[in-house]
Structure formats: structure tokens, C-alpha cells
Amino acid sequence: MATGTTGRTDWRAWQDSWDRQQQWYLPDREERFRVMLDMVEALVGPEPRVLDLACGTGSISDRVLRRFPNARTTGVDLDPALLTVARGHFADEQRAEFVTADLNDPDWRARLPHREYDAVLTATALHWLRTEVLRDLYGQLAGVVREGGVFMNADHMPDEDTPRLNEAVQAHDRARRDREKAAGVQDWGDWWSTVAAEPLLAEPAAERFRIFGDPRTGDHHSDQVQSPKWHARTLREAGFAEARPVWSSPSDALVLALR
């Protein structure tokens, strides 16, 4: 995705390729983002200060700033390669900023430029955390979201009460992905192979592999996923006034918590 100019790359193209790769796993990805932003507008208005939690390349920030011209976003992540893409893509965007922090570190909030946010948003990221770490994180987020503000997490949230349904949904989705993969769609490993081959991303990619493992051979640290009921209950226990799913697919959900 080089531009043909020495030392330059097309960061928009990298952002788009990330979105396409994620869309392969999550064909309803844009729908969950639409509902997420609808809820932001409904509950905190059209000029939010947003924390894009575990931001990756800044997909949520990108959609927030396109929908809300007077919004401000802070992206936080640990992945040096994804943050390189985010910082490149948003280099000329004064409304967006990015910080490096490890959500496993109890002091990660000290790296944020603001003490409170109107909305904290995250998607398809926190399943990397183990259950007890996620529980602690929810308690920390209760101190980041301002009173009356919102937290939203869109992620894999299967219902353990429906094992046959879950198995059928997984089989159906695997078949879809197999068809699309045969047609040339990049998966997670393919995308990271392309990143590692890009001169401007090779070094941050190598650092990313050191931190998280090599995504071309498997790098997810946690297979612990929880139901929407668990997320809503745990968020209320953490100090949020209300919490419930506001969108769902057969395998994923978007849980909203009101501070």
C-alpha cells in the first residue's frame, strides 16, 4: 500500500484494509457501529468527548468524527503496529489523539489526557482479556465515564444457555467465511503478513509480535467470553447505574452501561 513515494504509505488504504478484514469476521460490523453512535447521540449529545478503548487502527474514532463534527476522541491501545496505522491515518486530524497503554496495567488511566469522558466505546477487543482482568477494568471505567455518560462494549457474547443454537450459528458462519476466503478475502493472518511486508510497518509489527505473539500462527491470549447478562450484571456491580444489551446478533452483542 505504498504510495510510490519513498518513506510514504497510504494510511487511508491501511485503515480500509483493516476494516475489510474485520468485516469478514463480522458482516454486521457497521450495524453495531451505527447503533453505538445512535446511543451516544441519544444519551450524551452530538459533541461527545470519546475514549476509543483498545482502539486498534481507530475504526471507532473514524466513525465518531465523521458523524459528529464537534466530537473529540482519544484512542488507547498497546499494539504498536495498529497505533502506527492510526497515528498515520489521523496525522492531520486535530480532533483525535492516541496514547499507548496496557489495559492489564492497573495504572493505565494515568496515561489518558482527560480525567473523564462522555462516552467510552470499544468493539471486538475486550475478549482478549481474561475474565477477572475484565471485571477489574469495568470497575476502573466507572471512574472514567462521567456521571450521566455511557460505556459501550460490542463483542463476542454467546449465551451459554443455548448450546445447540450456538453450534449451528458457528457452523453457518464458518461456511460463509470459507466461501469468502476462497474468493480471496484476507483473514487475520493474511492481513498481518501484509503488514509485516510493509517497510514502514515492519518494525512496529515485529514489536507487536513480541508483545502479543505472531498472529500468523495464533495470538489470542484468552478464550474466555461471557454472556450479555454477565456483562450487564458486572457493569452494574462496578458502579454503573443501568446496563443492558441494546443490539445483538446470533453470536455478538452490544452492551450499554449508563453512569
PLY file of the C-alpha trace (Angstrom):
ply
format ascii 1.0
element vertex 259
property float x
property float y
property float z
element edge 258
property int vertex1
property int vertex2
end_header
0.00 0.00 0.00
2.92 2.28 -0.63
2.19 5.50 -2.47
5.22 5.23 -4.67
6.98 7.96 -2.70
9.99 6.94 -0.64
9.11 6.79 3.04
5.38 7.29 2.43
2.39 4.99 2.62
-1.34 5.35 2.09
-2.69 5.25 5.64
-6.30 5.51 4.44
-5.74 2.33 2.43
-4.41 0.57 5.53
-7.43 1.72 7.52
-9.75 0.43 4.80
-7.94 -2.90 4.56
-8.27 -3.36 8.32
-12.00 -2.68 8.08
-12.40 -5.17 5.23
-10.54 -7.86 7.17
-12.70 -7.25 10.25
-15.86 -7.23 8.12
-15.03 -10.77 7.00
-15.35 -11.92 10.62
-18.22 -9.53 11.42
-20.52 -8.96 8.44
-22.83 -6.83 10.61
-19.95 -4.67 11.92
-21.29 -1.40 10.53
-24.70 -2.04 12.03
-23.24 -2.32 15.54
-21.29 0.90 14.98
-24.46 2.67 13.83
-26.35 1.62 16.95
-23.37 2.58 19.11
-23.29 6.11 17.70
-27.08 6.42 17.88
-26.85 5.68 21.60
-24.03 8.21 22.05
-26.17 10.91 20.45
-29.27 9.91 22.41
-27.56 9.89 25.81
-24.71 12.43 25.71
-25.45 14.54 22.62
-23.72 15.32 19.30
-20.49 16.82 20.69
-19.05 13.98 22.78
-15.59 13.54 24.21
-14.99 9.86 23.42
-12.45 7.37 24.69
-11.87 4.77 21.96
-10.79 1.87 24.18
-8.47 -0.76 22.67
-8.77 1.37 19.56
-6.66 -0.61 17.09
-6.41 1.43 13.89
-9.05 3.88 15.15
-12.12 2.46 13.44
-14.47 3.82 16.10
-12.73 7.21 16.19
-13.06 7.41 12.42
-16.80 6.88 12.55
-17.32 9.16 15.55
-15.54 12.07 13.88
-17.35 11.60 10.58
-20.75 11.57 12.27
-20.07 14.26 14.92
-18.01 17.18 13.56
-17.54 18.68 17.03
-16.53 15.46 18.75
-13.10 14.78 20.26
-11.57 11.33 20.55
-8.75 9.68 22.47
-7.64 6.27 21.23
-5.80 3.99 23.65
-4.11 0.72 22.72
-0.93 -1.26 23.31
-0.42 -2.62 19.79
2.44 -0.61 18.17
1.56 -1.64 14.61
-2.13 -0.76 14.83
-1.28 2.51 16.59
1.17 3.34 13.79
-1.66 2.99 11.28
-3.98 5.05 13.49
-1.47 7.85 14.00
-0.67 7.91 10.31
-4.31 7.98 9.28
-5.21 10.74 11.76
-1.97 12.73 11.41
-3.80 15.83 10.16
-6.85 15.41 12.41
-6.69 17.77 15.40
-9.80 16.25 16.96
-8.12 12.86 17.51
-5.24 11.81 19.74
-3.72 8.44 20.62
-1.91 7.08 23.64
-0.10 3.82 24.30
-1.26 1.95 27.39
-1.72 -1.63 28.58
-5.22 -2.29 29.93
-3.75 -5.07 32.08
-1.82 -2.36 33.96
-3.89 -1.01 36.90
-2.38 2.44 36.27
-3.29 2.66 32.56
-5.69 5.56 33.21
-2.78 7.80 34.24
-1.77 7.95 30.56
-5.08 9.48 29.47
-5.10 13.21 28.62
-8.52 13.71 30.29
-9.84 12.52 33.64
-13.39 11.88 32.40
-15.15 11.16 29.12
-18.74 11.45 27.93
-18.52 8.05 26.28
-16.12 5.12 26.36
-16.55 2.87 23.33
-14.94 -0.43 22.38
-15.63 -3.17 19.85
-14.34 -6.71 19.35
-11.36 -6.16 21.63
-12.00 -6.92 25.29
-12.39 -10.67 24.69
-8.58 -10.62 24.68
-8.74 -10.04 28.45
-9.25 -12.76 31.00
-12.47 -12.62 32.99
-11.02 -11.26 36.24
-8.98 -8.63 34.39
-12.12 -7.54 32.53
-14.05 -7.34 35.81
-11.36 -5.06 37.25
-11.35 -2.97 34.07
-15.09 -2.37 34.35
-14.53 -1.04 37.86
-11.84 1.31 36.57
-14.07 2.52 33.74
-16.73 3.56 36.23
-14.24 6.23 37.25
-13.52 7.30 33.66
-17.09 7.76 32.43
-18.59 11.00 33.74
-21.86 10.92 35.65
-24.59 10.57 33.04
-22.10 9.30 30.48
-22.04 5.91 28.78
-19.82 2.91 28.25
-20.46 0.52 25.35
-18.82 -2.79 24.55
-19.64 -4.64 21.31
-18.02 -8.06 21.36
-18.41 -11.83 21.19
-21.04 -12.58 23.83
-22.55 -16.04 23.35
-25.37 -17.20 25.57
-24.30 -20.36 27.37
-27.97 -21.34 27.78
-28.32 -22.12 24.05
-25.53 -24.59 23.13
-27.25 -26.12 20.09
-28.10 -22.72 18.70
-24.56 -21.52 19.28
-23.11 -24.55 17.49
-25.39 -24.05 14.46
-24.54 -20.35 14.24
-20.81 -21.08 14.40
-21.07 -23.73 11.68
-23.06 -21.41 9.42
-20.56 -18.60 9.87
-17.58 -20.87 9.23
-19.14 -21.93 5.93
-19.65 -18.28 4.91
-16.07 -17.38 5.77
-14.75 -20.41 3.88
-16.61 -19.30 0.75
-15.34 -15.73 1.04
-11.81 -16.87 1.83
-11.81 -18.99 -1.33
-12.80 -15.84 -3.23
-9.67 -14.07 -1.98
-10.74 -12.21 1.17
-7.90 -11.57 3.64
-8.18 -13.16 7.05
-6.39 -12.11 10.26
-3.15 -13.90 9.43
-3.10 -12.72 5.80
-3.56 -9.11 6.87
-0.67 -9.29 9.32
1.56 -10.88 6.68
0.89 -7.83 4.51
1.67 -5.53 7.44
4.97 -7.27 8.15
5.99 -6.82 4.49
5.37 -3.05 4.55
8.69 -1.23 5.23
7.13 1.49 7.41
5.25 -1.09 9.47
7.83 -3.89 9.68
9.45 -2.64 12.90
6.23 -1.93 14.84
4.86 -5.25 13.55
7.89 -7.10 14.94
7.35 -5.36 18.29
3.69 -6.29 18.17
4.59 -9.94 17.57
6.90 -9.81 20.59
4.15 -8.45 22.84
1.16 -10.49 21.69
2.57 -13.38 19.66
2.60 -13.94 15.93
-0.93 -13.51 14.51
0.00 -15.67 11.53
0.22 -18.69 13.82
-2.29 -17.77 16.54
-2.05 -14.98 19.06
-5.27 -14.67 21.08
-4.35 -14.89 24.74
-7.80 -15.58 26.15
-10.71 -17.69 25.00
-12.82 -16.57 27.96
-16.01 -14.97 26.68
-19.05 -14.03 28.74
-22.76 -13.67 28.05
-24.53 -10.30 27.71
-26.14 -10.98 31.10
-22.70 -11.31 32.69
-21.51 -8.04 31.17
-24.63 -6.12 32.25
-24.53 -7.52 35.78
-20.80 -6.93 36.19
-21.08 -3.34 34.96
-23.82 -2.61 37.48
-21.73 -4.18 40.22
-18.82 -1.97 39.10
-20.80 1.21 39.75
-22.87 1.88 36.63
-26.48 2.82 37.31
-28.03 0.84 34.44
-26.75 -1.69 31.92
-28.29 -3.91 29.25
-27.81 -5.07 25.65
-29.01 -2.55 23.06
-28.13 -4.62 19.98
-27.37 -8.25 19.27
-26.60 -10.71 16.51
-26.71 -14.51 16.81
-23.20 -14.50 18.34
-22.38 -10.94 19.42
-23.96 -8.17 21.46
-23.58 -4.50 22.25
-23.98 -3.85 25.97
-24.54 -0.27 27.12
-23.90 0.93 30.67
-25.15 4.30 31.90
-23.13 6.03 34.58
0 1
1 2
2 3
3 4
4 5
5 6
6 7
7 8
8 9
9 10
10 11
11 12
12 13
13 14
14 15
15 16
16 17
17 18
18 19
19 20
20 21
21 22
22 23
23 24
24 25
25 26
26 27
27 28
28 29
29 30
30 31
31 32
32 33
33 34
34 35
35 36
36 37
37 38
38 39
39 40
40 41
41 42
42 43
43 44
44 45
45 46
46 47
47 48
48 49
49 50
50 51
51 52
52 53
53 54
54 55
55 56
56 57
57 58
58 59
59 60
60 61
61 62
62 63
63 64
64 65
65 66
66 67
67 68
68 69
69 70
70 71
71 72
72 73
73 74
74 75
75 76
76 77
77 78
78 79
79 80
80 81
81 82
82 83
83 84
84 85
85 86
86 87
87 88
88 89
89 90
90 91
91 92
92 93
93 94
94 95
95 96
96 97
97 98
98 99
99 100
100 101
101 102
102 103
103 104
104 105
105 106
106 107
107 108
108 109
109 110
110 111
111 112
112 113
113 114
114 115
115 116
116 117
117 118
118 119
119 120
120 121
121 122
122 123
123 124
124 125
125 126
126 127
127 128
128 129
129 130
130 131
131 132
132 133
133 134
134 135
135 136
136 137
137 138
138 139
139 140
140 141
141 142
142 143
143 144
144 145
145 146
146 147
147 148
148 149
149 150
150 151
151 152
152 153
153 154
154 155
155 156
156 157
157 158
158 159
159 160
160 161
161 162
162 163
163 164
164 165
165 166
166 167
167 168
168 169
169 170
170 171
171 172
172 173
173 174
174 175
175 176
176 177
177 178
178 179
179 180
180 181
181 182
182 183
183 184
184 185
185 186
186 187
187 188
188 189
189 190
190 191
191 192
192 193
193 194
194 195
195 196
196 197
197 198
198 199
199 200
200 201
201 202
202 203
203 204
204 205
205 206
206 207
207 208
208 209
209 210
210 211
211 212
212 213
213 214
214 215
215 216
216 217
217 218
218 219
219 220
220 221
221 222
222 223
223 224
224 225
225 226
226 227
227 228
228 229
229 230
230 231
231 232
232 233
233 234
234 235
235 236
236 237
237 238
238 239
239 240
240 241
241 242
242 243
243 244
244 245
245 246
246 247
247 248
248 249
249 250
250 251
251 252
252 253
253 254
254 255
255 256
256 257
257 258
